[in-house]
Amino acid sequence: MSSYLVTGGAGFIGANLTELLLTDPSNKVVIVDDLS
């Protein structure tokens, strides 16, 4: 099990990176974004 913190998760790169990380169900992903 791996844990990841994605900053800027609402943006294009962050959203695609998050989708890639979540293809492995054992990964834990936390997304942080200020939506600016």
Phi and psi in radians as a Rosetta constraint file:
Dihedral C 1 N 2 CA 2 C 2 CIRCULARHARMONIC -2.048 0.35
Dihedral N 2 CA 2 C 2 N 3 CIRCULARHARMONIC 2.605 0.35
Dihedral C 2 N 3 CA 3 C 3 CIRCULARHARMONIC -2.019 0.35
Dihedral N 3 CA 3 C 3 N 4 CIRCULARHARMONIC 2.428 0.35
Dihedral C 3 N 4 CA 4 C 4 CIRCULARHARMONIC -2.312 0.35
Dihedral N 4 CA 4 C 4 N 5 CIRCULARHARMONIC 2.480 0.35
Dihedral C 4 N 5 CA 5 C 5 CIRCULARHARMONIC -1.973 0.35
Dihedral N 5 CA 5 C 5 N 6 CIRCULARHARMONIC 2.055 0.35
Dihedral C 5 N 6 CA 6 C 6 CIRCULARHARMONIC -1.867 0.35
Dihedral N 6 CA 6 C 6 N 7 CIRCULARHARMONIC 2.005 0.35
Dihedral C 6 N 7 CA 7 C 7 CIRCULARHARMONIC -1.627 0.35
Dihedral N 7 CA 7 C 7 N 8 CIRCULARHARMONIC 2.428 0.35
Dihedral C 7 N 8 CA 8 C 8 CIRCULARHARMONIC 1.347 0.35
Dihedral N 8 CA 8 C 8 N 9 CIRCULARHARMONIC 0.582 0.35
Dihedral C 8 N 9 CA 9 C 9 CIRCULARHARMONIC -1.169 0.35
Dihedral N 9 CA 9 C 9 N 10 CIRCULARHARMONIC -0.274 0.35
Dihedral C 9 N 10 CA 10 C 10 CIRCULARHARMONIC -1.517 0.35
Dihedral N 10 CA 10 C 10 N 11 CIRCULARHARMONIC -0.181 0.35
Dihedral C 10 N 11 CA 11 C 11 CIRCULARHARMONIC -1.425 0.35
Dihedral N 11 CA 11 C 11 N 12 CIRCULARHARMONIC 3.088 0.35
Dihedral C 11 N 12 CA 12 C 12 CIRCULARHARMONIC -1.082 0.35
Dihedral N 12 CA 12 C 12 N 13 CIRCULARHARMONIC -0.905 0.35
Dihedral C 12 N 13 CA 13 C 13 CIRCULARHARMONIC -1.179 0.35
Dihedral N 13 CA 13 C 13 N 14 CIRCULARHARMONIC -0.788 0.35
Dihedral C 13 N 14 CA 14 C 14 CIRCULARHARMONIC -1.076 0.35
Dihedral N 14 CA 14 C 14 N 15 CIRCULARHARMONIC -0.717 0.35
Dihedral C 14 N 15 CA 15 C 15 CIRCULARHARMONIC -1.146 0.35
Dihedral N 15 CA 15 C 15 N 16 CIRCULARHARMONIC -0.745 0.35
Dihedral C 15 N 16 CA 16 C 16 CIRCULARHARMONIC -1.212 0.35
Dihedral N 16 CA 16 C 16 N 17 CIRCULARHARMONIC -0.663 0.35
Dihedral C 16 N 17 CA 17 C 17 CIRCULARHARMONIC -1.100 0.35
Dihedral N 17 CA 17 C 17 N 18 CIRCULARHARMONIC -0.734 0.35
Dihedral C 17 N 18 CA 18 C 18 CIRCULARHARMONIC -1.088 0.35
Dihedral N 18 CA 18 C 18 N 19 CIRCULARHARMONIC -0.768 0.35
Dihedral C 18 N 19 CA 19 C 19 CIRCULARHARMONIC -1.037 0.35
Dihedral N 19 CA 19 C 19 N 20 CIRCULARHARMONIC -0.728 0.35
Dihedral C 19 N 20 CA 20 C 20 CIRCULARHARMONIC -1.116 0.35
Dihedral N 20 CA 20 C 20 N 21 CIRCULARHARMONIC -0.777 0.35
Dihedral C 20 N 21 CA 21 C 21 CIRCULARHARMONIC -1.134 0.35
Dihedral N 21 CA 21 C 21 N 22 CIRCULARHARMONIC -0.581 0.35
Dihedral C 21 N 22 CA 22 C 22 CIRCULARHARMONIC -1.407 0.35
Dihedral N 22 CA 22 C 22 N 23 CIRCULARHARMONIC -0.021 0.35
Dihedral C 22 N 23 CA 23 C 23 CIRCULARHARMONIC -1.184 0.35
Dihedral N 23 CA 23 C 23 N 24 CIRCULARHARMONIC -0.385 0.35
Dihedral C 23 N 24 CA 24 C 24 CIRCULARHARMONIC -1.724 0.35
Dihedral N 24 CA 24 C 24 N 25 CIRCULARHARMONIC 1.928 0.35
Dihedral C 24 N 25 CA 25 C 25 CIRCULARHARMONIC -1.112 0.35
Dihedral N 25 CA 25 C 25 N 26 CIRCULARHARMONIC -0.248 0.35
Dihedral C 25 N 26 CA 26 C 26 CIRCULARHARMONIC -1.468 0.35
Dihedral N 26 CA 26 C 26 N 27 CIRCULARHARMONIC -0.174 0.35
Dihedral C 26 N 27 CA 27 C 27 CIRCULARHARMONIC -1.344 0.35
Dihedral N 27 CA 27 C 27 N 28 CIRCULARHARMONIC 2.508 0.35
Dihedral C 27 N 28 CA 28 C 28 CIRCULARHARMONIC -1.939 0.35
Dihedral N 28 CA 28 C 28 N 29 CIRCULARHARMONIC 2.169 0.35
Dihedral C 28 N 29 CA 29 C 29 CIRCULARHARMONIC -2.137 0.35
Dihedral N 29 CA 29 C 29 N 30 CIRCULARHARMONIC 2.261 0.35
Dihedral C 29 N 30 CA 30 C 30 CIRCULARHARMONIC -2.022 0.35
Dihedral N 30 CA 30 C 30 N 31 CIRCULARHARMONIC 2.272 0.35
Dihedral C 30 N 31 CA 31 C 31 CIRCULARHARMONIC -1.953 0.35
Dihedral N 31 CA 31 C 31 N 32 CIRCULARHARMONIC 2.316 0.35
Dihedral C 31 N 32 CA 32 C 32 CIRCULARHARMONIC -2.207 0.35
Dihedral N 32 CA 32 C 32 N 33 CIRCULARHARMONIC 2.260 0.35
Dihedral C 32 N 33 CA 33 C 33 CIRCULARHARMONIC -2.690 0.35
Dihedral N 33 CA 33 C 33 N 34 CIRCULARHARMONIC 2.467 0.35
Dihedral C 33 N 34 CA 34 C 34 CIRCULARHARMONIC -1.680 0.35
Dihedral N 34 CA 34 C 34 N 35 CIRCULARHARMONIC 0.041 0.35
Dihedral C 34 N 35 CA 35 C 35 CIRCULARHARMONIC 0.951 0.35
Dihedral N 35 CA 35 C 35 N 36 CIRCULARHARMONIC 0.638 0.35
